[in-house]
Amino acid sequence: MSSEEELSSTITDWLFFSSWWLLLPFIMLLVVVAFVVAFVLLLYMISPLISPKPLKLNGAHVVVTGGSSGIGKSIAMECYRQGAFITLVARDESKLVQAKKEVEKCAINDKQVVLCISVDVSKDYRQVESVIKQCQEKLGPVDMLVNCAGTSFSGKFEEVEVERFRSMMEVNYLGSVYPTRAVITTMKERRMGRILFISSQAGQIGLFGYTAYSPSKFALRGLAESLQMEMKPYNIYVTVAYPPDTDTPGLAEENRTKPLETRLISETSGVTQPEQVAKIVVKDAVGNFNSSVGPDGYMLSALTCGMSPVTSITEGLQQIVTMGLFRTIALFYLGSFDSIVRRCMIQREQAKAADKRE
């Protein structure tokens, strides 16, 4: 073979290998795209095995603790509008009677019933168990339990009375454990049911002033995740709602002791109406594990999803895709919150120094 032929052959071989190296990125991209498409198709194929069958509220028996006011009352009204039978549970009898009248105005047929029972769901489990048995005898087995009994308080850690930490856990955590424990056996026997826990955005992120309140709301998530894993084989599904500051009597009471830092941080997300929260929560409670309100709530739920159950393939994919972006945004939020706390501290120190000079 002549030198020219050898040179031509070498150039041809080089061009052949070079073209393959140039095409390699595109081939890899096609493989990745094909894998993603196949993965998404697989998820959609198995999605019926993951997503629970939605609960129909028409004719269902819904028990709402903390149902005499605020979010609880609004949830009861929303369920009643969809044909449910309602049991309202709260401590204050006079408020319960008034709430019953308001709920009854939302009836869609003359067969619906609203039952009121006065009890403190955070004190005596036997009493709570008796109340649940009583309402089931009158309106049938509980199809959905809404744990909305709760209270809020804000204050600096060292200024909060020690007793307050205990009472927060009793009302916000045990006040949900007891009613849930009372209905779960019947739900397992029937192999159906929904349990809703009303937590808070303060149950997703710890903020200044909520050292007593946030842990009691964080605890609900741990309870809900563990309970969901136990109950899923019995077709019982759990939902945790994380509403933002909502215009309720509880918020008005909390604002009386709210530190300046907490108030300024809370103002970044505004105040939501209980009717809006109720519509979203009731919609999510018939099939989803997480329930959030507004853009901030959606971002927090995606950021804090961790190992929480997924009842929607779409939700899981969205969490995977948006995690990095939302974490970047969250860092700016955290920076602004830290800045608020520093500014308030500096202002107090300057005010103290001015008082000493006088």
C-alpha positions as CSV (number, residue, x, y, z in Angstrom):
1,M,0.0,0.0,0.0
2,S,1.4,3.4,-1.0
3,S,2.0,6.1,1.5
4,E,-0.9,8.2,0.0
5,E,-3.3,5.2,0.5
6,E,-2.1,4.7,4.1
7,L,-2.6,8.5,4.8
8,S,-6.0,8.4,3.3
9,S,-7.0,5.3,5.4
10,T,-5.7,6.9,8.5
11,I,-7.7,10.1,7.9
12,T,-10.8,8.0,7.2
13,D,-10.4,6.1,10.4
14,W,-9.8,9.3,12.4
15,L,-12.9,10.9,10.9
16,F,-15.0,7.8,11.7
17,F,-13.9,7.8,15.4
18,S,-14.2,11.6,15.6
19,S,-17.8,11.5,14.3
20,W,-18.7,8.9,16.9
21,W,-17.2,11.0,19.7
22,L,-19.3,14.0,18.4
23,L,-22.4,11.9,18.3
24,L,-21.9,10.3,21.8
25,P,-23.4,13.2,23.8
26,F,-26.5,13.1,21.6
27,I,-26.8,9.4,22.0
28,M,-26.5,9.6,25.8
29,L,-29.1,12.4,25.8
30,L,-31.5,10.2,23.8
31,V,-30.9,7.3,26.3
32,V,-31.6,9.6,29.3
33,V,-34.8,10.9,27.6
34,A,-35.9,7.4,26.8
35,F,-35.3,6.3,30.4
36,V,-37.2,9.3,31.8
37,V,-40.1,8.7,29.5
38,A,-40.2,5.0,30.4
39,F,-40.0,5.9,34.1
40,V,-42.9,8.4,33.9
41,L,-45.0,5.9,32.0
42,L,-44.2,3.3,34.6
43,L,-45.3,5.7,37.4
44,Y,-48.6,6.4,35.6
45,M,-49.2,2.7,35.2
46,I,-48.8,2.0,38.9
47,S,-50.4,5.2,40.1
48,P,-53.8,3.5,40.7
49,L,-52.0,1.3,43.2
50,I,-50.6,4.4,45.0
51,S,-53.5,6.9,44.9
52,P,-56.4,6.1,47.3
53,K,-59.9,6.1,46.0
54,P,-61.5,9.5,46.9
55,L,-63.9,9.5,49.8
56,K,-67.5,10.6,48.9
57,L,-68.7,13.0,51.6
58,N,-72.4,12.7,50.6
59,G,-74.0,10.6,53.4
60,A,-70.6,10.2,55.2
61,H,-70.3,10.8,59.0
62,V,-67.7,13.4,59.7
63,V,-66.5,14.2,63.2
64,V,-64.9,17.6,63.7
65,T,-63.0,18.3,67.0
66,G,-62.5,22.0,67.7
67,G,-65.6,22.5,65.5
68,S,-67.2,25.4,67.4
69,S,-65.1,28.1,65.7
70,G,-62.4,29.0,63.3
71,I,-61.1,26.4,60.8
72,G,-62.9,23.5,62.4
73,K,-66.3,25.2,62.0
74,S,-65.6,26.2,58.4
75,I,-64.5,22.6,57.6
76,A,-67.8,21.3,59.1
77,M,-69.7,23.7,57.0
78,E,-67.9,22.7,53.8
79,C,-68.5,19.0,54.5
80,Y,-72.2,19.7,55.2
81,R,-72.5,21.5,51.9
82,Q,-71.3,18.2,50.3
83,G,-74.0,16.2,52.0
84,A,-72.2,14.9,55.1
85,F,-73.6,14.2,58.6
86,I,-71.6,16.2,61.1
87,T,-70.6,15.7,64.8
88,L,-69.2,18.8,66.3
89,V,-66.9,18.3,69.3
90,A,-65.6,21.2,71.5
91,R,-65.5,22.4,75.1
92,D,-67.8,25.4,75.0
93,E,-71.4,24.4,74.8
94,S,-72.8,27.8,74.0
95,K,-70.3,28.1,71.0
96,L,-71.3,24.6,69.9
97,V,-75.0,25.6,69.8
98,Q,-74.2,28.6,67.7
99,A,-71.9,26.7,65.4
100,K,-74.6,24.1,64.9
101,K,-77.0,26.7,63.7
102,E,-74.5,28.1,61.2
103,V,-73.6,24.6,59.9
104,E,-77.3,23.6,59.5
105,K,-77.8,26.6,57.1
106,C,-75.4,24.8,54.7
107,A,-77.7,21.7,54.3
108,I,-78.3,20.3,50.8
109,N,-81.1,17.9,51.9
110,D,-83.5,17.5,54.8
111,K,-81.9,14.2,55.9
112,Q,-78.7,15.7,57.2
113,V,-78.0,16.0,60.9
114,V,-75.6,18.0,63.0
115,L,-74.8,16.5,66.4
116,C,-73.1,18.6,69.1
117,I,-71.0,17.1,72.0
118,S,-69.1,19.0,74.6
119,V,-65.9,17.5,75.8
120,D,-62.2,18.3,76.3
121,V,-60.5,15.9,73.9
122,S,-57.1,16.5,75.5
123,K,-57.8,15.4,79.1
124,D,-59.4,12.0,79.6
125,Y,-59.1,9.3,76.9
126,R,-62.0,7.3,78.4
127,Q,-64.3,10.2,78.2
128,V,-63.3,10.9,74.5
129,E,-63.8,7.2,73.7
130,S,-67.3,7.4,75.3
131,V,-68.2,10.5,73.2
132,I,-67.1,8.8,70.0
133,K,-69.1,5.7,70.8
134,Q,-72.1,7.9,71.5
135,C,-72.0,9.8,68.2
136,Q,-71.5,6.5,66.3
137,E,-74.6,5.1,67.9
138,K,-76.6,8.1,66.6
139,L,-75.1,8.8,63.2
140,G,-73.3,5.6,62.3
141,P,-69.5,4.7,62.0
142,V,-67.1,7.6,61.6
143,D,-66.0,7.9,57.9
144,M,-63.8,10.9,58.4
145,L,-62.2,12.4,61.6
146,V,-61.0,16.0,61.5
147,N,-58.6,16.7,64.3
148,C,-58.9,20.5,64.6
149,A,-58.9,21.1,68.3
150,G,-55.9,23.2,69.2
151,T,-54.5,26.4,70.6
152,S,-51.6,28.7,69.8
153,F,-49.2,30.8,71.8
154,S,-46.1,32.8,71.0
155,G,-43.4,34.3,73.2
156,K,-39.7,34.2,73.8
157,F,-38.4,30.9,75.1
158,E,-37.2,32.1,78.4
159,E,-40.3,34.1,79.0
160,V,-42.8,31.3,78.3
161,E,-44.1,29.6,81.5
162,V,-42.9,26.0,81.8
163,E,-46.5,24.9,82.2
164,R,-47.3,26.3,78.8
165,F,-45.0,23.7,77.1
166,R,-47.0,20.9,78.7
167,S,-50.4,22.3,77.9
168,M,-49.4,22.9,74.3
169,M,-48.5,19.2,73.9
170,E,-51.7,18.1,75.6
171,V,-54.1,20.2,73.5
172,N,-52.3,20.2,70.1
173,Y,-50.9,16.7,70.2
174,L,-52.8,14.5,72.7
175,G,-56.0,16.3,71.6
176,S,-55.5,14.6,68.2
177,V,-54.2,11.3,69.5
178,Y,-57.2,10.6,71.7
179,P,-60.0,11.0,69.1
180,T,-57.9,9.2,66.5
181,R,-57.3,6.3,68.9
182,A,-61.1,6.2,69.6
183,V,-62.1,5.8,65.9
184,I,-59.3,3.7,64.5
185,T,-60.6,0.2,65.6
186,T,-63.9,0.7,63.8
187,M,-62.3,2.1,60.7
188,K,-60.0,-1.0,60.6
189,E,-62.9,-3.3,60.9
190,R,-64.7,-1.6,58.1
191,R,-61.5,-1.2,56.1
192,M,-62.2,2.4,55.2
193,G,-61.8,5.9,56.7
194,R,-60.0,9.2,56.5
195,I,-58.2,11.0,59.3
196,L,-57.2,14.6,59.0
197,F,-54.8,16.4,61.3
198,I,-54.7,20.2,61.3
199,S,-51.1,21.2,61.9
200,S,-49.7,24.6,60.8
201,Q,-46.9,26.1,58.7
202,A,-45.2,26.4,62.1
203,G,-45.3,22.6,62.1
204,Q,-43.0,22.7,59.0
205,I,-40.6,25.4,60.0
206,G,-39.5,26.6,63.5
207,L,-39.8,30.3,63.8
208,F,-38.9,32.9,66.5
209,G,-41.5,32.9,69.3
210,Y,-42.9,29.5,68.6
211,T,-40.7,27.3,70.9
212,A,-43.8,26.1,72.7
213,Y,-46.2,26.0,69.7
214,S,-44.1,24.6,66.9
215,P,-43.0,21.3,68.6
216,S,-46.7,20.4,69.3
217,K,-47.5,20.9,65.6
218,F,-44.3,19.1,64.4
219,A,-45.4,16.1,66.5
220,L,-48.6,15.7,64.4
221,R,-46.6,15.0,61.3
222,G,-44.6,12.2,63.0
223,L,-47.9,10.8,64.2
224,A,-49.5,11.1,60.8
225,E,-46.6,9.4,58.9
226,S,-46.4,6.5,61.3
227,L,-50.1,6.1,61.4
228,Q,-50.4,6.1,57.6
229,M,-47.9,3.3,57.3
230,E,-49.9,1.2,59.7
231,M,-53.3,2.0,58.3
232,K,-52.7,1.9,54.6
233,P,-53.3,-1.8,54.2
234,Y,-56.7,-1.3,55.8
235,N,-57.7,1.4,53.2
236,I,-57.5,4.1,55.8
237,Y,-55.7,7.3,54.7
238,V,-54.3,10.2,56.6
239,T,-53.9,13.8,55.7
240,V,-51.9,16.6,57.4
241,A,-52.9,20.1,56.7
242,Y,-50.5,23.0,57.1
243,P,-52.5,26.2,57.0
244,P,-50.9,29.7,57.3
245,D,-52.0,32.3,59.7
246,T,-55.8,32.2,59.5
247,D,-58.3,34.8,60.6
248,T,-59.7,33.0,63.6
249,P,-60.4,33.8,67.3
250,G,-57.3,31.7,68.1
251,L,-55.1,34.0,66.0
252,A,-56.6,37.1,67.6
253,E,-55.7,35.6,71.0
254,E,-52.2,34.7,69.9
255,N,-51.6,38.3,68.6
256,R,-52.0,39.6,72.2
257,T,-48.6,38.1,73.2
258,K,-46.9,37.8,69.9
259,P,-43.3,39.3,70.0
260,L,-42.4,42.0,67.5
261,E,-40.0,39.6,65.6
262,T,-42.8,37.0,65.2
263,R,-45.3,39.5,64.0
264,L,-42.9,40.9,61.4
265,I,-42.0,37.4,60.1
266,S,-45.7,36.4,60.0
267,E,-46.6,39.5,58.0
268,T,-44.5,38.2,55.1
269,S,-47.2,35.6,54.3
270,G,-50.4,37.5,55.2
271,V,-53.6,36.2,56.8
272,T,-56.0,33.7,55.1
273,Q,-59.7,33.3,55.6
274,P,-60.9,30.1,57.3
275,E,-63.4,29.4,54.5
276,Q,-60.6,29.3,51.9
277,V,-58.6,27.0,54.1
278,A,-61.6,24.7,54.6
279,K,-62.3,24.3,50.9
280,I,-58.7,23.3,50.2
281,V,-58.3,21.0,53.2
282,V,-61.6,19.2,52.6
283,K,-60.6,18.7,48.9
284,D,-57.2,17.3,49.9
285,A,-58.5,15.2,52.8
286,V,-60.5,12.8,50.6
287,G,-57.3,11.6,49.0
288,N,-54.0,13.4,49.6
289,F,-51.4,13.1,52.5
290,N,-50.2,16.7,52.4
291,S,-52.5,19.7,52.3
292,S,-51.1,23.2,51.8
293,V,-52.6,26.7,51.2
294,G,-51.1,29.2,48.8
295,P,-47.7,29.5,47.0
296,D,-45.8,29.7,50.3
297,G,-47.6,26.6,51.6
298,Y,-46.9,24.7,48.4
299,M,-43.2,25.5,48.6
300,L,-42.9,24.6,52.2
301,S,-44.6,21.2,51.6
302,A,-42.3,20.5,48.7
303,L,-39.2,21.5,50.8
304,T,-40.2,19.5,53.9
305,C,-41.6,16.4,52.2
306,G,-38.7,14.2,53.2
307,M,-39.9,10.7,53.6
308,S,-43.5,11.6,53.9
309,P,-46.0,9.3,52.0
310,V,-46.9,10.1,48.4
311,T,-50.5,9.6,47.4
312,S,-50.1,11.3,44.0
313,I,-47.6,10.6,41.3
314,T,-47.8,14.1,40.0
315,E,-47.1,15.4,43.5
316,G,-44.0,13.2,43.8
317,L,-42.6,14.3,40.4
318,Q,-43.2,18.0,41.2
319,Q,-41.3,17.6,44.5
320,I,-38.3,16.0,42.6
321,V,-38.2,18.8,40.0
322,T,-38.8,21.8,42.2
323,M,-36.7,20.9,45.3
324,G,-33.5,22.7,44.2
325,L,-35.3,25.9,43.1
326,F,-37.4,26.0,46.3
327,R,-34.4,25.5,48.5
328,T,-32.7,28.5,46.9
329,I,-35.8,30.7,47.5
330,A,-36.0,29.4,51.1
331,L,-32.4,30.5,51.8
332,F,-33.4,34.1,50.9
333,Y,-36.5,33.8,53.2
334,L,-34.3,32.5,56.1
335,G,-31.8,35.3,55.5
336,S,-34.6,37.9,55.7
337,F,-36.0,36.3,58.9
338,D,-32.5,36.4,60.5
339,S,-32.2,40.0,59.5
340,I,-35.5,40.9,61.1
341,V,-34.4,39.2,64.4
342,R,-31.1,41.1,64.4
343,R,-32.7,44.5,63.6
344,C,-35.2,44.0,66.5
345,M,-32.3,43.1,68.9
346,I,-30.3,46.1,67.9
347,Q,-33.3,48.4,68.3
348,R,-33.9,47.1,71.8
349,E,-30.3,47.5,72.8
350,Q,-30.2,51.0,71.5
351,A,-33.4,51.8,73.4
352,K,-31.9,50.4,76.6
353,A,-28.8,52.4,76.1
354,A,-30.8,55.6,75.5
355,D,-32.8,54.9,78.7
356,K,-29.6,54.6,80.7
357,R,-28.3,57.8,79.4
358,E,-31.4,59.6,80.5
